[in-house]
């Protein structure tokens, strides 16, 4: 497939969580044009069979190519696991980047740290995540923290305040007061509650998320393919699409992006 430097960079998620990745992409590549696809019609992906998620992602990919995209960032752990490999095989000339929890940088920042990994129960149960954790046997104490319902809290517009604090107090209470060195935000929604997580643990605990690393990899792949934009602009150009047609989703995208 022939790609065009003037094409757009697409970010896909089943909801608004991928806005945290889009934010990092804009910071690193402010001159690119973007499409953000919130597949709210098919949300959540995590409760669906892998083959169904793959079919949905291929359909979304075809739709995006018709809109003139030159690169795709899959800003969802479930969709990355289910579809990115097949997408790359089908479109070998297109930069396609997935995401995974930022466990590696968290482990490498310390000498045998205790790392709490916040993620959806389904992400924590996936073979891809289990394999990721095994890579660091003997190098860290990694504690998976299932956060059922946190994504939905954020999707409803809560990023701080009593609702979020009450939820986090319950989840972190499961740690039993264990000393934590780092927290990994293992879902693209979770960076929006980073402030509340930091408040709970204090400044001595470092917080990591995969958005920055994913954005860096996307930039590397786009530049390597010779597809970086020559556009010069003071403000980013972004189109938001909600597959359900619900304007509240796109309104929340604007709010979370903060532009």
N, C-alpha and C positions, 0 to 999 in steps of 0.2 A: 504493500500500500504506500503510495507516494505521499509524503508528508510536506507540510507547508510551514515555513517559519512564522507566517502570520496567523496560523491556526491557534486555537485556544487550549489551555491546559485544563483538563477536567478533573474534578474531585468528586468521588462517589461515596455516599454512606446511606444507610437506611433511614437516617434521621439527621439531627443537627450536630452530632458529635464531631463529624469531620471538619467542621468550621475551625476547630483547634489546629488542624493540619493546614487548612487553607490560610490561616493567619500566619503560620510559619513560612509557607510558600510565598506569600505576598512580601514578607519581610526580606526573604532572600532574592526574590525575583519580582521586584515591583513593576517592571515594565511589561510583564506578560499580561495577556488577557485570559480570564478564567470563566469556567462554567462550574457551578456547584449543583450537583444533582442529589437532592434529598429524596430517596425512594420511599417516601412515606406510605405509598399505596401497598407496598410489600413488607413494611416493617412489622415486627422485628425479624431480622434474618436468623437470629440465634435459635429460634424455635423451629426452624425449617430443616428438612433433610438437605444434606450436602448437594445432592443432584439438583434439587429445586433451586438452591441458591446459585449454583453454577448456571442453570438455565436463565434465571433472572438477570444475572450479571452479563451474560452474553447478549441478552436482549437490550440491556441498558447500554452496553458498549456499541452495538450497532446503531442505536439511536444517537449516541454522542458523535459518532463518526459522520452521521448525516448533518450534524450541526457544525461540523468543521473543527474537530479537536485534533491536536497533534501529539498529545501525551495524556496518560490517564493515571491518576493516583487513587488507589483503592484504600479509603480511610476507614476501614472496618476490619477487625481481626477475623471475624467469621467469614466474610467475603474473601479476604486474602487467602485463608486456608482452603476455601472451597473452589476458588476460581482463577487466581492469578497465574498459576502454572499453565492452565489451559489457554487463558487469554494470551499469554506470551507465545505459546505455540501457534495459535491461530493468527496472531498479528506480530510476527517476529521483528518487523521494522519499526514498531511503535514503542516508545519508552512507556513501560507499564510498571508501576511501583506499588508494592503492598506495604503493610505495616505489621510490626510485631511489638510486644511489650519491651520496654527499654531495660531489660534485665542486665544485659552485658555491660553497658556503661555504669550501672549502679554497682555491680560487683567489682568492676575494675577501679572504681573510685576509692576503694578501701582495702585494707588487709583483713581478709575473712570477715566481711560484714554480716549483720543480720538485716535481711531485706524483706520487707512486706510488699507483696504484689497484689494490688487491688485489681480485680477483673470480674467480669460476669461469670457466674457458675459454669456456663457453657464453654467459655474461653478456657477456663482452668481445667476443664475435663477433656479438651481437645488434645489429640496425639501430638500436634505441632507444639503446643505449650509444654506438655510433659517432656518432650524431647529437648526443648529449649532449656528447661530447668536442669535436666540431667547433664547438660554440658558443663554445669558449674558445680557438680559434686566435688566436695573437698575444698572448694574455694569460697563458699559462703553458706550461711544458714538462710534458706529462702522459705518464707512463710506465705502460702497462698491465702488471700483474703477474699472469699466470695462476696460480691456486693450486689445481691439480687435487689432490684428495684431502684438502684441509684440512677441508672440511665433514664428511667421513667420520670424520676424527680427532676432531673435536669431538663428533659424534654418538655416538662410542664412549665419551665421558666424559672425554677428555683436554683440559684447558684451560690447563695449564702443565706444567712439568717437561721431562724429557729428550726425550720424543717430540715435543712441540711445538717446543722449541728447535732440535732437529736439523732438523725440517722447515723452520722459518723461516730458519735459517742457509743452507739450500740455495736457497730462493726469493730471499732478499735478496742472496745472492751473485751473482745474475744482474745486479744493478745495477752491478757492477764498481767499487764504492767511490764511485759518483757521489753528490754532496752532495744530500740530500733535505730539502725544507722541510716537507712534509706527507705523511701517508699516509692514504688513504681506505680504510676497511673496507667493501668493496663487496658484502658478503653479510651477511645478518642473523646468521649463525653467528659471524662474525669478531669482534664485540665481546667474545666470551668469551675471546679470546686477546689482548685489547688490552694487558694487562700485559706479556705476553711480547714483543709488538711494540715497546712503549715501552722495554722493557729493552734490546732490540737496538739501537735508534737513539739512546737517551738522551733526556733531557728537552728538548733543543733542537728536536726534531721534534714537530710537532703532529699529533694523530691525530683523524680525523673519521669519524663513521658516520651513516647516514641515520635511525637510530631516533628521535632526539630531534625532528628536523624532521617526521617522519611523525606522531609523537604530537601535536605542536603543531597540525598540519593537521587531525588527527582531532578534537581538542578544538574547534578553530575551527568545523569543519563541524557537529559535534554541537550546539554552542551556537547557531550560526546557524539550525539547524533547530528550536530550542526543545526539544531532547531531553535536556538535561543533567539528571542525576538530582538529586532533592531529598533523597536518602538520606544519612544521617549514620552513619558507622561508624568504629570504631577500626582495623579490619583489612579488607583487600579481600576480596571474595567472588569466588572463581575456580573454575570447573569446567574440568577438563582432559579432553579426549577424544582418544584415539588410535584412528584408524580400523582399525588392524590388531589392536586389542585387546591389544597387547603392554604389559604393566604396566611394563616397564623404561623405555619411552618416557615415560610419565607420571611415573615416579620421577625420571628425569633432568630433566624439566621443573621439578619441585619443587626439585631441587637447584640448577639454574641460576638459577631465580628468587630463591632465597635467602630465602624466607619460611617 
